Amino acid sequence: MSTFAQIPLMSSGIIVGIIIFQSFIVAPSLFKHVNEKDTSSFLRHVFPKMFILIATISFISLIVSFAIKENTFFIKAVSLATMISMIVCYLMVPATNRAKDAKKEVVFRRLHAVSVILTVVILLLNFLLAFL
């Protein structure tokens, strides 16, 4: 397999690393060691950037997968699902923040849950890509 053909697999590894680092290391550390106001402000700036970064990486992976001559259906499917899911998460951020600010906890929890579920599904799909 050429180096070019490895780009989608490397992209999935990078995506897995970003999600694990941001969701399981950075965010919990902030909640534990930084006050709530500063944590909220920081996460409101970082998570949208994470969603766009992952969407961009998956877009590159998708484009490269069309240039690879091998069977790349699963790579294309995972890349497309990742890109769409991360764009959806990005677009949900303003509504999620408004719900939190307005103390609409039920709305906030639902929007946040959708974002978390999409991110976990994307984490698992990109992780599985390494084994196929």
Buried (B, 14 or more C-beta within 10 A) or exposed (E): EEEEBEBBBEBBBBBBEBBEEBBEEBBEEBEEEBEEEEBBEBBBEBBBEBBBBBBEBBBBBBEBBEEBEEEBEBBBBBBBBBBBBBBBBBEBBEEBBEBBEEEEEEBBEEBBEBBEEBBEEBBEBBBEBEEE
